[in-house]
């Protein structure tokens, strides 16, 4: 047994080969409709179908008669469909597909009515075989009547009707129906395809998932390659995103499509059609005189995706080199920080050592000239395991540390502490140690407890191995905290409380050489004070134990 929902997941539009398997030679006087009708009369005994077959048999016995009576057959088909069950539905849908194949644009006057009837079936809970037949029939109707038409208004009306019904359908039905429209996008001529993509991209709300499936199915081809229509479809979609009134929706659509295509393609040579489009568009926007910041921001978002997914493995070396050449002119304005950070970090992670030591080194150095951005960039690159971190990123960060501590002390301490915890700070020279030690002395000499300062204190204590003068500075901080008049009330009032300060500083002190603090610390007095007034605090007791063990 298989649940209805699970059976829907296995429904797909039949392959193009299956959809055209009835394209075998028949005599000029015969029709595929009549041949299929005779076959279904042997296979299907549902009352609605039998009545329909009896009525249309004499009306379709030859191609001339079929051509003469097609309107009557359509009317009879609609009536039979209204009275049909699932068994009859499969046969009736298949016969309409054959009729569309036989008569093609002769059916154009009834196209809108037939489309409306078929689309009404999509939201209905019909069984999987019937749904598969419905998809094949819709595909046939579009193939034989919509695609050959040069009337773009017909395309607009079709999309409007198709889009209107999608939100009322089950998600799996939406996905299956998207395969049908994807096949339409493949078959349309370039002008009509561009129009179809624009219509879809301009009204994504409520059909975001289905729209993504449509473009993905239109662009995918066999053997992990892309279809020849992928270039024009993606070009139209990119242009729509650059000028969209709802960039969040269009970006999500593009991100999903590009990610799916990258995973589908086997290598850079198969993805080069889409990669070249995106890279060339980004370079054109970034090099334009009087740069349009909106277009630049949106183009950079999409370019970041192709660099980030699979670490840019679907980009050729030429694409990466082309993008790396734009690093030198990337604006570091605050409104673009998020997009620039994503783009630069993903590009540097995707690039080889030549990019890291060339354009990468220059960009990291320039980024650190804008401390808030440079610190975020270094943090992201270190977290990503960038191959150029030890050779390029870390030396640039260490060199800029004194100026960074002056401009962005909190962010700098946070980054240095994080690198120290993860073991990515490595060996540092004596000059750097002295500069950090000097800054810590200045900072802690006037330290007072507050919500912000406790974060700095935590990060400073993480750097205790680099600060020889830290121990004498922590002792007065501990003593001031021990003199808090109402310890428990202070602890309840804020996370920045005396108990946390005492415990953290004592643990940091225990990691310092005991010779640097044992003459300043009256440990028995501290122990007595803690036992009498701070024994309720786990943090303080842990710090005291660490200090006693180090003494």
Secondary structure, DSSP 8 states (H G I E B T S, - for coil): ---HHHHHHT-----HHHHTTT-----TT--HHHHHHHHHHHH---HHHHHHHHHHTTTSSSHHHHHHHHHHHHHHHHHHHHT--HHHHHHHHHHHHHHHHHHGGGGGGGHHHHHHHHHHHHTS---HHHHHHHHHHHHHHIIIIITT---HHHHHHHHHHHHHHHTTS-HHHHHHHHHHHHHHHHHS-HHHHHHHHHHHHT--TT-HHHHHHHHHHHHB-STT-B-TTHHHHHHHHHHHHHH-S-HHHHHHHHHHHHHHHHHH-SSHHHHHHHHHHHHHHHHHHHHSSS--HHHHHHHHHHHHHHHHGGGGTTS-HHHHHHHHTTGGG----GGGHHHHHHHHHHHHHHS-HHHIIIIIHHHHHHHTTSHHHHHHHHHHHHHHT-TTIIIIIHHHHHHHHHHHHHH-HHHHHHHHHHHHHTT-S----HHHHHHHHHHHHHHHTT----HHHHHHHHHHHHTGGG-TTHHHHHHHHHHHHHT-S-HHHHHHH-SS-HHHHHHHHHHHHHHS-GGGTTTT--HHHHHHHHHHHTTT-HHHHHHHHHHHHH-
